[in-house]
Amino acid sequence: MKFDKTFTFGTATSSYQIEGAHNEGGRTPSIWDVFCDEPGKVHEQHNGNVACDHYNRYEEDIQIIKKLGVDSYRFSIAWPRIFPAKGEYNPEGMAFYKTLARRLKEEGIKPAVTLYHWDLPMWAHEEGGWVNRDSVDWFLEYAETCFRELDGLVDSWITHNEPWCAGFLGYHQGVHAPGHTNLDEAVRAVHHMLLSHGRAVNMLKQDFNSKTPIGITLNLAPIYPKTDSVNDQLAANNADGYSNRWFLDPVFKGSYPVDMMNLFSKYVHSYDFIQKGDLEIISTECDFFGINYYSRGIVEFSAANDFLTKGAHSDYEKTGMGWDIAPDEFKDLIRRLRNEYTNLPIFITENGAAYDDQLVEGKVHDEKRTEYIEKHLQAVYELNEEGMNIQGYFLWSLLDNFEWSFGYDKRFGIIYVNYETQERIWKDSALWYADVVKNRGTVLPIDA
């Protein structure tokens, strides 16, 4: 595989997962700080209070990114650092991100900034969170401040990261903050996230007259029926609607899928929260489309499930998360997006794998992770050979970090973090990726 000089190689993190410094610089709690304190919500009640201490060690981490040789670094801003209270701007919190972005640019690394990677301020949650339509205005105030202070330092903006997780895992399944289990709330929350996305895109382009590219990142998983039976195909359709179409359709078609609206209506008693003009705003054209891809889904019919679907067994090789390794299905996903949804440039804004890494004599030999990355980069190359216009790849993650409800039990990083000493240790996968980046993909196969 060979990538030209215009292709962006990157790596990615998010604020709550790496920053720590939960009560420094004027930051107030987010919904994740509180969620972590609730017994049984997060593995061994881990939290992001310290995490990778990136807030205090960012300079060391920038040097790692520089040595890695990537073109771009994707990070997110912690909303509670910028607005620790309603309507109260905190310049000290913004100063951290200004310094981070400036230092990255000085080192020749392009900052790719995500506005929302799930750390909603507690003050906003206490007023209804994303279920409250006022959340759109709160987000716009936050976005406007970030655009005003950072747009000259940022090379690309992402409004939201994975609203499926923030919406459905957070408000419907209850396994992410704020831990609610109410589909009516979840559907409203998702709508307000998507609406705030569209309004932020319009704000950057119209109010700021900015030329900085802006987009949204969705986590997508192609769904397959276990068998060709009508029942399993129905299960796959519904799972696809829940995971993929509920987000793709409004963003690219300006509508919600009617079959899912019918399915949800048992719990969503009215769609009156969708106001006139909302869907036109949500489908405002972006400059690129971000996709986080980790695995496929395989499902079978289940009459016991509200959506008539449940996960099915697969004999695919799996990552440490129990997720199928499915680079061919990734190619199916991209082809479908091109056929049905969008011609926008695509960036793979996250892709990577967790494994049970062992530090032995100061080294981490993570062959499985390297193999996973290589297979997916090869798929990106082959898709581009088909003309699919994937313009960049951001490896998740730069550092081992707080993996949400899994706490520190799962390691996605290519840099090993000793959480007791905060020592950073390069895994074999990091050394391999640095070689890939340096040679624009032309490296010996990993089994050579």
N, C-alpha and C positions, 0 to 999 in steps of 0.2 A: 504493500500500500504506500501511496505517496500523496502528500497534501501540499498544495501550493502555498505561497507566502501570504495569501489573503485569508487562509483558513486560520481561525482563532483556536489555539490550545489554551485551556485554562484549568483552574481548580476552584473549588467553592467551599464556603462555610456559611453559618448563620449566627446572628448575634447571641441568642440565648444559649446556643450550644457550645460556644467557645469563650465568650468574653469574661464571664465571672463578674467580679466587681459589682455585685448586685445592689450594694448600697453606697457606691462611690460616685462622685461626679454629679450628684443631684438626682440620680436615678431612683425612681420609686418602683414598687412591685408591679409585675405583669401577671396575667392570669396563670402563667406557668409557675411563677414563684409560689403562688397560693396552691395550685394544683399539686405541686410536688410535696407540699406539707400534709396533704390528706393521706392517711394510711391506706395502703393497698392500691394506690393509683400509679405509682412509679416503682420500678424494681428497687427493692431495699430502701425505699424512700430517698433515693438519690435526688440531687437538685443541681441547679446551675449556679449556685452561689459563687463558686470558684471556677468550675469547669477547667478550661485550659489557661485561665488567667491571661487571656489574650489582651485584655484592656491594659494590662501593665507590661505585657511582653510582645506587643505588636511589632516592635522594631526587630526583634529576633525572628519573628514569623515572616516579616517582609523579606529578610535576608534568605530565609528558606525558599520563599516563593521565587526570589531572584535566582537563586542557585538552581532551582527546578527548571527555570528558563521559559516558563509559560508566558504567553502574550497578555493574559488577562486574569484578574482575580475577582471572583464574585463573592460579595459579602452583603450582609443585611444590616439595616439600622434598627436599633432598639427604640421603638416609639416612646417608652417611658423615660428614656434619657433625654428626649427632645421636648416632650410635654409631660413632665412629672405630675402635673395636675391639670384639670380642665382649663384650657385657655391660657395656660402659664408656660411660656417658652423658656427653655433652659439653655442659654448660650454655652455653658460649660460642657453640656452633653454634646452639642453640635461641634465644639472645638475638637473633640476626640476624632470624629469622622473627617473633619477637615484636614487634620494632621495626617490621618491614615491615608486618605486619598492623595494628598499632596506628596507624601513620601513614596507611595506606590508609583506615581507618575515620574518622580525624580529618578526612580530605579528602572524606568522604562516598562512599567506594568500598568495596563489599562484597568481602572476600577469599573466593575460592573455592579451596580448597586440595586439591591432589592429593598423596597420600602416596607413590605409587610411579610415577615416570616414568622408569624403566629404569636408574637409577644404583645398582645393587646394590653394596654395599661389597665390596672385594676379600677382606676377611676371611671374608665369607659365601661368596663364590665358592670360596675355597680349601677350604671344608668341604663342597663339593658344590653350592653355589648352590641354585637353585630345584628342582633334581633331588632334593635331599635333603629329606625330609618335615620335618626340623627347621627348615627355612626358614620354615615357617608360624609356629612359635613365635618365631623371631627377628623376623619381621615384626610379630607381635602385641606384642612388647615395645616395638618402635619405635612402633607405632600408639598403644599405651597412653600412651607418653610424650608424643606429639604431642597426643593428646586432653586429657591432664591439663594440659599447659602452654598450649595454644592454643584449646581449644574455646570459651572465652568471647569470643575475638576473631574467630572464623571464622564465616562465614555459611553455608557448605556444605562438605562433605567429599566427595572422590572417593577411593576406595581405590586403584584401579589404572587407569592409562592404557594402553589398547590392549594387553592381554595377548597378542593375536595376534602383535604385533611382538616383544614381549619373549620370547615362547615360541617361535614358529615361525621368525621371522627370526633370533632369537638362538641357538636350539638345534638347529634343523632345517636352515634354508637357509644359516646361517653368515655372513650379510651384516651382522648386528648383533652387538654384544657379547652373550655371550662368544665368538661365532664358531664354535660347534660345528655339526656336520652329522650329527645323530643323532635320528631321529624318535622313538625310544623315550624318549630324554632329553627331547625337546620336549613330548611328551604328558604325561609326569610333571611337568615344570616347569609347564605350563599348569594342570594339576590342582591343584598346590600353590598357585599364584597365586590361582586361583578359591576354593580353600578358605580361604586367608588373607583374601580379600575377605569371605566370608560370616561368618567368625569376628570380623573387625573390626567389621562392621555390628552383630552381636549385642553385642559389647563396648560400643560407644558407646551403644546403646539400653538395655541391661540394666545393665551395671556402672556406667556414668556417668549413666544416666537422662537422657541428653541429648535435647533437642528439635531440635538442629541437623540439618538434612537431610543424608543420606548416600546415595551411590550409586556406581555403577561406570561407566567410560567404555569403550565398545567402538568400534573402527574397523570400519565396515561398508561393503561395496560390493555393490550388487545385481549379480548375474551373469547374463549373457545368452548363449545359444548363437548361434554365427555363422549357422547355418542351422537349419531345422526338422527336420533329420535325426535319427534315433534316436541315432546316435553323438554328435552335437554336444550333444543334450539330456542324454545321460549325462555328457559332459564338464562341462556347466554344473552338473548336480546335484552332481558331486564337488567342483568348485571352490567352489560355494556351501557345501558341508559343511565344507571346509577353512577357508574365510575367515569364514563367518558362523555356521552352525549349531553348530559345535563349541563355540561360546561362548554363543550365544543359548539353546540347549536346556538346558544345565545351569543357567544363571542363572535362567531363567524356567519351565522344565519339570521341573527336578530329574533330568535324564537326559542321557546323551550319545547322539548319533544312531547307531543300530545299524549303518546302512549304512557310516558312516565307521569305526566300530570294526572292522568286517570288512575294510575297505580298508586300514586301518593295521596289521592284525594280521600282515602279512608282516614288519613291523619291530618292532611292539610285541608281544613274545612272551607277555606276561601283563598283565592289567589288575588285578593283585592290589594295586596301590597305591591303588585306589579302595576305601577301607575303609567299613564299615557306618556309616551316618549322614552320610558326607561330602556326598552330593548334597543331602540335606535342608538342610545348613548352607549350601552354595553357593547354593541357591535361596531363602535367607532374603530376605524382601521388603525392598526398599529404599524410599527416599522419592521417588526420581526415577531416570531412566535417561539417561545421557550418551552421545551419539553423535558420533563424529568422522567427517565425510563429506567426501571430496575428489573421488571419481570413481566411475564404474561399472567393471565388468569385462566383457569379451567374450572368449569362449573357443571352441575347436574341439577335436575329438577328436584324441588323439595316442597311438598304441599304444606309443610309446617312453617315455612318462611313467608313473611308478608309479601316478598317479591318473587316467591316460588323458585328460589335459587339458593344453592349452597356450594361451597368449594368442593372440588372433586380431587381424588388422588391422582398424582402424576408420577411417572417413573423417570422424569427428567432429573439430571443432577441439580443439586440445590446449593444455595449459599448458606452462610451461617444464620440467616434470617428464616431459612426454610423456603426461600423463594426459588422458583424454577429459573435456571439459566437458559435464556431464550433469545439469542441474537437473531435468529431467523424470523421469529415473530415480531421482533423490533422492526425488521424490514417490512413486514406486512403492515404494521401500524403506520409507518411513514408513507407507504404507497397509498394506503387508505386516506390519510390526511390530504395528500396531493389530489386524489381523485374526487373527494367529497367536500373538502373544507377550504383549503387556502393555498395560495401561491406565495405567501410571504416567506422571506428567508427564515430558515429554521436554525435554532441553536439548541443543542442538547445541553441544557443548563445543569443537569445532574445525571450522572451514571456512575455506578460503582458497586462494591459488594462488601458485606461484613463477613469476617471469618474469625475463628478463635485463635487469634495471633499469640504466639509464644515468643517471649524475649529470651534468647539463648546466647549466652556469652556476648551480649551487647548487640546482637543482630536479630532481625525478624525475617525469616525466609517464608514469604507469603506467596508461594507459587500459584495457588488457586486464584488469588486476587489478580495477579498479573495476567493469568490466562483469561479471566473474565474480561478485564479491560481490553486485552488484545483482540478478543473475539468481537467486542462491540465496536471498537475502532475500525476493525476490518469491515464490519457491516456498514459503518458510516461511509467508508471509502467506496464500497461497492454501490451504495445508494447514490452517491455523488456521480459515480460512473454512469448511472441511469438518468442523471440529470435532476436529482431530487433537491439540490440546492441547500444542503446542510452546511452552514457557514462557520460553525464552531462546536467545540466539545469541552465541557467543563467537568472534570473528574471530581466526584464526591467520594471522599472529602480530603481536604488538605491534612487535617489533623484528626486523630481519634478524639471523640468528643461526647457530650451528653446526647444520647440517642433517645430523647423523648421518654415515652413510657418504659423503655428498656434501660433507662439510666446509663450507667457506664459499663453495662454488661456486654454491649455490642460495639465492636470497633470497625469503623468504616474508613479510617484514615490511611493514607499512604505514609504518613509520619506517625510513628508510635509515640504516645504520650504517657509518661510515668506520672500518674496523677498525684503521687505523694511528693515527688521532687520537681515536677513540671519539666523534666528533661525531655527534649525532643530527639527521637532516634529515627533515622531514615530506614524504612523497610525496603526490601528488595524491589517492591513494586514502584517505589518512588525513584529509585535509581534507574529502573527500566523506563519509566515514563519520561524522565529527564532526557534519556537517550532518544526516545521517540520524538520528543519535542525538538531537540537539537537537530535531528535528521529529517524532520517533517514527515515522520512515519516510516522512513526507510531504515529498518533495523532487522537483524537476524530474527527468524521465528523463535519463539521462546523455547521450543523443544529442539532447537538446533544444537 
